[in-house]
Structure formats: structure tokens, C-alpha cells
Amino acid sequence: MLVAGFPAGSFAANCYVVAPAAGEECVIIDPGENAAAGIDEILREHRLKPVAVLLTHGHIDHVWSVAPVCGAKDVPAWIHPDDRGLLSDPARGLSLNPGQELFGGVTLSEPDDVRELSDGAVLDLAGLSFTVGHAPGHTPGSVVFRTPPAAGPDGAVPEVMFSGDLLFAGSIGRTDLPGGSYEDILASLSRVCLTLPDTTAVLPGHGPQTTIGRERATNPFLADLAPADGPHQGF
């Protein structure tokens, strides 16, 4: 699997382009602020054709460029229904003072084709399989996307989780913005993350890549959590 990513804009939200290999179809995950140029560079370099945009949640630092990217590529955007309203009204996800403009008056809009995600759904896109895990806490509609383990030329390739702002290297997503819940994010971490194998690669919404095993052993927010039973553990 080919994964190319970069931190987009002033928020440094990780945008990922995922494909089976160079010269194939691909999906784009979380096109944030001013992400279009970086995406186009990756598409040219690896000769990729996008077929969808996947959104881990609706905060503006992850969806800033979704409408222009989808419009330019003529592809749909996928988001959980609990966060869909943030696509056209991103201020709902922020704590703004009365009368305060959103980043100098920036406005966003929905792409023409928006499709809704559900927990446990499997999206077969660009020759890849993405399992959706609803993981509220950072936002009500936060999700993760997981790809199953595969056989590679140098041996087995572990499963990968695009964790959005649920889990970071050494930390977790903030819960102090509208719609956030510390209790909910802990429950999501127990159910969605701690039930996965230690070898699972975690590609977060901000910061460096990590693994479930590393976070299980060292992340202070996970220290007192145990894996919780859930309907969608593993693949």
C-alpha cells in the first residue's frame, strides 16, 4: 500500500493520499487548509487518480479544502452524519466569541456529493478496503479508518488505522470544544483502539506515526484504560 502524507496549512493537520500502488486509483483523507497543491503534487509524482475524499471528522483544520478538492477531482466526500453540519458551518465546532469572525471571515460549503459514514461500514475504494469505526469524543461524528493487514514483498504488512484526532503519539484529541466529551473519547479509545493488535500502525491527524503497542505502553491517557468489548474489533 502506498501512503503519502503531509501537514497541511497553519494547523499542520495531516492529509494522506492512499493507494494500492503508484499508477493506481487513490483516496484522499482529511484535505485541510491549503491542501490542494500538496495533494496535486502527490498525485503527479505517483500518477494517481482520486476516487473519494474520506473525512475523519468535521473540524475546519481537516475539511478546509474538501469542497474545492472534490469539485476539481469530481469525487464524493464521506463524513459521519453527526459532523456533516460542520462542512457548511464550521464555526459550530469552535468556541467563538459573539460577533467573532471565523479566521478572517472564511466560509466553507459542502461538496456537491456528500455520502454518510456509519460504524462498522466497509468502504471498498481504489482497490482498498476501509473499515469505519465511529469514535466520538473529539467531535460527535469522529471516525477512524482501518485497512486490513496484507502480504507484501518483504513479509506481512500490518493493519493501518487513520486515527484522525482520536489518538496521537503520546496524547489524545482535545475535548474542550463544542460537541467534545472526555468520557466519550475514553470510551472510544477503549473500544476502537485498545482492541487492536499492538502491531497496528497509527497515522494520526497531527504529529508523527505511531503504533497501538507503543501507545498502549507509553501514552499516559491510556494508562488506566482496558480494551472494551465492541462489535467491530479487528477485521
Buried (B, 14 or more C-beta within 10 A) or exposed (E): EBBBBBBBBEBBBBBBBBBBEEEBBBBBBBBBBEBBEBBEEBBEEBEBEBBBBBBBBBBBBBBBBBBBBBEEBEBBBBBBEBBBBBBBEBBBBBEEEEEEEBEEEEEBEBBEBBEEBEBEBEBEBBEBBBBBBBBBBBBBBBBBBBBBBBEEEEEEBBBBBBBBBBBBBBBBBEBEBEBBBEEBBBBBBBBBBBBBEEEBBBBBBBEEBBBBBBBBEEBEBBEEBEBBEBEBBEE
